[in-house]
Amino acid sequence: MEENNQSRYVKLSKNQTTVEDIIPGELNQPIEVPQLAVRKCPECRQPLPESYAPPADEPWMTGIFGCVEDRESCLTGLFCPCVLFGRNVESLRDGTPWTRPCICHAIFVEGGISLALATVIATSFFSGIDPGTTCLICEGLFFTWWMCGIHTGQVRQTLQKKYHLKNSPCNACCVHCCLHWCALCQEHREMKGRLSDNNFSEMTIVNPPPIQEMKSTDEKENPETSSANNNEHITLEMQAI
């Protein structure tokens, strides 16, 4: 009876210690699951299949010096590059009005060019200007031009990611720093050509098949008898017995 009355549980005392000490947080570690370790799209973060291959770099539709191919964008980029830049940003980013990037471009780029010309003219005609001040203004304008080239180059990189275009002729920021007006015209021609291809793509027109009616062989062989039978069925009446 004493053996049956003994408890099945083991009592733990303070003197009993484990052989290996457990470090705090050691048991709360993430588990690696191979099925979840898949590649994801850097843009939308959706899982990609194993057979997915990134698209190859596609060439631009026109060259960097093909400004004459589109006369409208060429004249706009030559006399009003801020307007052309605003239109490019509006076509590339949905919900962004063209006036905002246009004003920023006009302040930094066109404003910087006007200030540089004014500095050169003032230095030429007025000899009392300190050369150190002129050098400081030129350094500030050069830094502003470099920052504008980086900003417009990021817009060009967004266009390249959207259409999987390669760096041509070199990095996007370097292209805008050296060939800013040509780059604006090339980007406008590229987006204009891509959008026109999407809007006027060929469509396959499928005509529906003609309506077919199913008729029994008896109706085909004896159309008169079938019509008579139909009349008989119509004239039947239900009478109570």
N, C-alpha and C positions, 0 to 999 in steps of 0.2 A: 504493500500500500504506500509505503514511503517513496518508492521509486516512481509510482504513478503520479504522486502528488508533486513531484519535482517539476519546475517550470521548464518549458522548451526554449525559452529565450536566454540569451547569454547576457549577463550584466557586465557593463563596461565601467571600469573604475578609472580614476585619474592617473593611477600608476601605469596603466597600459598605454603604451605609445606605439606608433607605427614605425616600421623599419626605415622607410624613406620619408623624409619631410616633403610636404607638398608646398610648392611656391604659390603665393597668392596670385590668382589669375591664370594659373597653369591649365586648369581644367576648362576654362572659358576661352578656348581658341577656335578660330574658324576652321571648318572642314572643307577641304578641297574636293569639289565634285567635278569630275572630268566633263560631264554632260553640260555643265553650266559655263565652263571655260571656253567660250566661243568668241570669234571675232565679231566686233560690232562696227556699225557705220559711224565714222567720226562726226557726221553731220546730225543724223537723227537718232543715233545710238540704238538702232534696231539690230538684232542678231543676223549675221550673214551666213549663208550655207557654206559648207566646206569646199564646194566646187566654184566658189565665187572668185573671180579674178578682177582686179581693178582695171578700169578702162584705160586704154592707151592714150597718150598725149596726142591730141588732134591739132593739126596746123590751123592757123588763122585763115579766114576766107580771103583777106587782102593783106598786102604787105604794109610795113610801117610807113613807107614813103608813097603809098597809093592814095594820097589826099585828093588828087584830081579826079579819081573815079566817081566820087560823089561831090558834085559842085556845091550843093546846098550846105552840107556839113563843112566843106572846106572854107567857104566864105564865112560861115558862122564861127568856126574855130579861129579864123584869122583875125576878125574884127571884134568878136564877142566870145572869147573862149569860156567865160564864166557861164554864159547861157548854155553852151554845148555841154559843159560839165554838169550843170544842173539837170539837163535832159537825160544824160547818161545815168545819173544816180536815180532819177525818177523811174526810168525803165528797168533798172536793175533791182531796186528795192521797192517793194509794194508799200503804199501808204506814206511815202516820203515825197513831199512837194518839191518841185524843182527850184523854187525860190530860195529855200534855205541854203543848200550847197552853192547856189549861184551867188548869193550875197557873201558867203564866206570866201569863195574863190575871188570875187571882185575886191574884197578888202585886202587879202593877203598877197595875191599874185599881182593883180593890176595896180593895187595901191603901192606895193613894193617897187614895181617897175617905175611908176610915176615918181616915187620918192628918189629912186636911184638917178633918174634923168634930171630931176631938180637939183640933186646934189652935184652932179657933173657940171650942169650949167652954172650953178652958183660958184663952184670952184674955179671955173674958167673965166668968169667975168669979174668976180670979186676976189681980190688977192688978200683981203684981210681975214679970211676964214682960216682957222687953225687946221693944219694937216692932220693932227691927231683926231680931231672931231670928224673929219671926213673919213678917215680910216675906220673909226668906230662905227659910223653909219653904214659903211660898206660891209663890215663884218656882221652887223645885225641883219642887214638885208640878205646876205649870203646864208646865214643861219635860218632865216624865215623861208627862203627859197628851198632849202634842204628839207625843212619840216613839211612844207606844202607838197614836195615831191614824195615824201613818205606817205602822207595822207591820200593823195591821189593814186599812189601806187597800191595802197590797200584796196581801193575801189577796183583797180585793174585785177588784183589777185582774186577778189570776189567773183569777177566776171570769168576768170580762168577756171576757178573751181566749179562754177555753174555749168560751163560748156566743156570742161576738161581740156582746156587749151594749154599749150606748152609756153614756156618762157621764150618769147621771141621779140627782139633779137637777144635780149639778156633779161636780167631780173626786172620785175615790174617797177620797183622804186627807182632804179637806175634809168630806166626808159623815160620815166616822167621827169627826172632831174635833168636829163640831157635833151630829150626830144618830147617836150611836154605837149606841144600843139599837135604834132604828128600822132602822138599816142591817143589824144582825145578824139581825133578824127577816125583813127583805126577802130577804137572801141565803139564809136557810134555806128560805123559801117558794119561792124560785127553783129551788134545787137539788132540792127535794122534788117540785116540779111537773115539772121536766125528767126526773128519774129515773122518775117514774110514767108519763110519756108514752113513754119508751123501753121500759119493761117491759111495758106493756099495749097496745102498738101492734097494730093489726089485722093478722092473718095470712091469706094467701090459701091455701086448701086445694085441692089439685089431686088429683082422683081418677084412678087409673091406668086406661087403656082396658081393655076386656074382652079376654080371651084369644081369639084368632082361629085357627082351624084351616084349613089349605088342603087341599082334596080335589079329585081329578081329576074330569073330566066322566064318565069311564067308571064310576067308583065311584058317582056320583050316579045315573046311568041304570040300571045293572045292579048293585045291591048284592049280589044273590045269587051272581052269577057271580064277582064279585070275591072273595067269601068262599070260594067253592069253589076258586078258583085259589090262594088263600092256603093252603087245606088241602092241595092237591096239592103245593105247594112245600114244605110242612112234612114231608110223607111221603117226599120224595125221599131216596135213599140213594146213597152213593158206593161203587161196586164196582170192584175191580181186574180188568183184562182178562187 
